[in-house]
Amino acid sequence: MDHVEQREREILQISNEIEDIKTIKKSQITEFQSEINELKEKVQDINDQIKSKEQIIVDFTANRIPEIVTIKAESFFLIISVDKHSQ
């Protein structure tokens, strides 16, 4: 009988150790998932920055530079305004 009780205690101890390990692993999984989500957000931010810079390059190569477009538009309105006042 004593031997059976000893084995039951060992089994219980092993079972508790297994549960402890599972608890630790679940905690690690939660932490990893959180880290993965943060990394995904960073990747999305980087992808957005890349797209923005690629669009700037496309605009520059197509001569659609915002500062130049603004200057041309302002010049055009000045010319029209001057022409209307001089008539």
N, C-alpha and C positions, 0 to 999 in steps of 0.2 A: 504494500500500500504506500509506503514511504517513497518508493521509486516512482510510482505513478504521480504522486503529488509533486515530486521534483520535476518530472517531465512537463506537467501542466504549468508549473511556474516558468519553466524555460520557454514553453510555447507562448505563454502570455507575455513574457519579456520580449521575445522575438516579434510578436505581433505589435507590441507597443513601439519597438524600434522601427518596424516597417511603417507604422502610422506616422511616426515622427519624420521619417524620411519623406513620405508622401506630402506632409504638411510643408516641409522645407521646399520641396520641388514645386509645389503649387505656388508658393510665394515667389520663387525664382521665375516661374512662367509668367506670373502677373507683372513682375518687374521687366522681364524681357519684352513682353507685349507693349508695355508703356514706352520702353526705349525704341522699339520698332516704330511705334506711332509717331514719336518725336522725330525720328530719322526720316520717315515718310513725309512729314511736314517740311522738314529742311530740304528734302529732295524736290518737293513741289515748289518751294520758294526759289530754289536754284533754277528749276525748269522755267519758272515765270521770268526770272531775270534773263535767262538765255533767250527766250522768245522776244522779250523787250529789246534786247541788244541786237538781235537778228533783224527785227523790224526797223530799227534805226539804220542799220547797214543797208537794208533794202531801200529805205527812203533816201539815204544819201546817194546811193548809186543811181537812183531814179531822179535825182535832182529835186527831191521833195524835202528840202531842208527847211524846217519850220521857221527859223529866223529869216531866211531869205524870202520865203513865201509871204511872211508878214510885212517885210520891208517893201516887196513888190506891190502888195495890196495897198499899203499906205501910200506909196508913190502914185499908184494908179488913181486913188481917190483924190490925192492932192492935185494931180494933173487935171482931172475932171473938174474939180472944184475951181481951179485957176481958170480953166477954159470957160466955165459958166460965168464967172465974175468978170472976165474980160470981154464978154459979148455984150 
